[in-house]
Amino acid sequence: MSDVFNEVDEELRRDKTQELFTRYRPLMIAVTLAIVLGVSGYKGLEYYQAQEQSRAAEGFNHAATLLQVGDVAAAEAAYAQFSKDGPKGYAALALMEQAAIKAQTGKPAEAAQLYSQAADAFSDPLYKDLATLRAVLVVADSLELADLEAKLSLLTGPGRPFRFTARELLAAKAFEEGNLNRAREDYTYLSMALDAPSGARNRAAQALAVLGPAPKEAQPQAVQADEESTQ
């Protein structure tokens, strides 16, 4: 008797499954097609992007080749066009190359402007900071310490990749302008920063040796009091 009930239950389940399949078959087909088309579309997008990147690399390399063979004008024109038409990352790099050409041909103001445009165009923080630093470096000789500090203020923050380079540039400018207390402050920071590049630490130590100790009036009062108590 139990076998009969089992067969009935099995038949009912089969009928129910068939009914559900019939009812939801269009939906299942639609979902399947959506998945297939979605995968196909994604693969197609990947292929298109790869092709675009390949064409961009070829165009960028062509401009670089023109520069290598000495056709500076043609290279500059190619980079200028590429900065307008190329993919975002390559366009920003093209601006950097244009800026380098301007700097090498004695046009620092134009170079600084192009570097600043590149900084705005980059989404990667590392390249953004690099472009900003180069925008300052090409005109650093014509800037006063206050202007230089304003332009480099963000780059000197904790964790910024070029903070030590920016700080060394500020120290050198302070030294150049005769602001020796400020120069000592920056060079002392660089000489004691364990995570600073060894070259920066060495240059800072050499600069401090040239500067000598700070005059008593420039030292903190606590330091002066300690010195006087030992005399």
C-alpha positions in Angstrom: 0.0 0.0 0.0 2.8 2.4 0.8 4.3 1.8 -2.7 1.0 3.1 -4.2 1.2 6.3 -2.1 4.8 6.7 -3.0 4.0 6.4 -6.7 1.1 8.9 -6.3 3.4 11.4 -4.5 6.1 11.0 -7.2 3.5 11.6 -9.9 2.2 14.7 -8.1 5.8 16.1 -7.8 6.4 15.4 -11.4 3.2 17.2 -12.4 4.0 20.1 -10.1 7.6 20.4 -11.5 6.2 20.4 -15.1 3.7 23.0 -14.2 6.3 25.3 -12.6 8.7 24.8 -15.6 5.9 25.6 -18.0 4.9 28.7 -16.0 8.4 30.1 -15.6 10.0 28.9 -18.8 9.9 32.3 -20.5 11.5 33.9 -17.4 14.2 31.3 -17.3 15.0 31.8 -21.0 15.1 35.6 -20.5 17.5 35.2 -17.5 19.7 32.8 -19.4 19.8 35.1 -22.4 20.6 38.1 -20.2 23.5 36.2 -18.6 24.9 35.1 -22.0 24.5 38.6 -23.5 26.0 40.2 -20.4 29.1 38.0 -20.6 29.3 38.5 -24.3 29.0 42.3 -23.8 31.6 42.3 -21.1 34.0 40.3 -23.2 33.3 42.7 -26.1 34.0 45.7 -23.9 37.2 44.1 -22.7 38.3 43.5 -26.3 37.3 47.1 -27.3 39.3 48.5 -24.4 42.3 46.4 -25.2 42.2 47.6 -28.8 41.9 51.2 -27.6 44.8 50.8 -25.2 46.9 49.2 -28.0 46.2 52.0 -30.4 46.9 54.6 -27.6 50.2 52.9 -26.8 51.2 52.9 -30.5 50.3 56.6 -30.8 52.2 57.5 -27.7 55.3 55.5 -28.8 55.2 57.2 -32.2 55.4 60.7 -30.5 58.3 59.4 -28.3 60.1 58.1 -31.4 59.8 61.6 -33.0 61.3 63.1 -29.9 64.2 60.5 -29.9 65.2 61.3 -33.5 65.2 65.0 -32.7 62.0 66.1 -34.4 61.0 68.1 -31.4 58.3 70.2 -33.1 56.6 67.2 -34.6 56.8 65.3 -31.2 55.3 68.3 -29.4 52.5 68.5 -31.9 51.8 64.8 -31.6 51.7 65.0 -27.8 49.5 68.0 -27.9 47.0 66.2 -30.1 47.3 63.1 -28.0 46.5 65.0 -24.8 43.2 66.0 -26.4 42.2 62.8 -28.1 43.9 60.0 -26.2 42.5 57.9 -23.3 42.6 59.7 -20.0 45.8 58.1 -18.6 47.7 58.5 -21.8 46.4 62.1 -22.3 47.8 63.1 -18.9 51.1 61.5 -19.7 51.1 63.4 -23.0 50.7 66.6 -21.0 53.7 65.7 -18.9 55.8 65.1 -22.1 54.6 68.4 -23.5 55.6 70.1 -20.3 59.1 68.5 -20.4 59.6 69.8 -23.9 58.6 73.3 -22.9 61.0 73.1 -19.9 63.9 71.9 -22.1 63.3 74.7 -24.7 63.4 77.5 -22.1 59.7 78.0 -21.5 59.3 77.2 -17.7 56.0 79.1 -17.3 54.3 77.1 -20.0 55.8 73.9 -18.7 54.4 74.7 -15.2 51.0 75.2 -16.7 51.0 71.9 -18.5 52.3 70.1 -15.5 49.4 71.5 -13.5 46.9 70.4 -16.2 48.4 66.9 -16.0 48.0 66.9 -12.2 44.4 67.7 -12.6 44.0 65.0 -15.3 45.6 62.2 -13.3 43.4 60.1 -11.0 46.3 58.2 -9.5 47.5 60.1 -6.4 51.2 59.3 -7.1 51.2 60.7 -10.6 49.1 63.6 -9.4 51.7 64.6 -6.8 54.5 64.0 -9.2 53.0 66.4 -11.8 52.4 68.9 -9.1 56.0 68.7 -7.9 57.3 69.1 -11.4 55.0 72.1 -11.9 56.7 73.8 -9.0 60.3 72.6 -9.8 60.4 74.2 -13.2 59.6 77.7 -11.8 61.2 77.3 -8.3 64.0 79.7 -9.0 61.5 82.5 -9.7 59.4 81.9 -6.6 59.9 83.3 -3.1 59.7 81.0 -0.1 56.2 82.0 0.8 54.9 81.2 -2.7 56.9 78.0 -2.9 55.5 76.9 0.5 51.9 77.6 -0.6 52.4 75.5 -3.8 54.1 72.6 -1.9 51.9 72.6 1.3 49.9 69.6 0.3 52.9 67.6 -0.8 54.7 67.9 2.5 51.8 66.2 4.4 52.3 62.9 6.2 52.4 59.9 3.9 52.7 62.0 0.7 55.2 60.2 -1.6 57.3 63.3 -2.4 57.2 65.0 1.0 60.9 64.8 1.6 61.7 66.2 -1.8 59.3 69.1 -1.2 60.7 69.7 2.3 64.3 69.7 0.9 63.2 72.2 -1.8 61.8 74.5 0.9 65.0 74.2 3.0 67.1 75.1 0.0 64.9 78.1 -0.8 65.1 79.3 2.9 68.9 78.9 2.8 69.0 80.9 -0.4 66.9 83.7 1.0 68.9 83.9 4.2 66.2 82.5 6.4 68.7 80.3 8.2 66.4 79.4 11.2 63.8 78.0 8.8 66.5 76.2 6.8 67.9 74.6 10.0 64.4 73.5 10.9 63.8 71.8 7.6 67.2 70.3 7.3 67.1 69.0 10.9 63.8 67.3 10.1 65.2 65.7 7.0 68.4 64.6 8.8 66.4 62.9 11.6 63.6 61.3 9.4 64.4 57.6 9.4 62.1 57.0 6.5 63.7 59.7 4.3 65.9 58.6 1.4 69.5 58.3 2.5 70.6 60.9 -0.1 68.2 63.5 1.4 69.4 62.7 4.9 73.1 63.0 3.9 72.5 66.3 2.1 70.6 67.7 5.1 73.5 66.7 7.4 76.0 68.5 5.1 73.8 71.6 5.0 73.5 71.6 8.8 77.3 71.4 9.1 77.6 74.4 6.8 74.9 76.3 8.7 76.4 75.6 12.1 74.4 75.7 15.4 71.6 78.2 15.8 72.4 81.5 17.6 71.3 81.6 21.3 68.6 84.1 20.6 67.1 81.7 18.0 67.2 78.7 20.4 64.2 77.8 22.6 64.3 79.4 26.1 64.5 76.0 27.8 67.7 75.2 25.9 69.2 78.6 26.8 68.4 78.0 30.5 70.0 74.6 30.5 73.1 76.0 28.9 73.3 78.9 31.4 72.8 76.6 34.4 75.8 74.5 33.3 78.1 77.5 33.1 
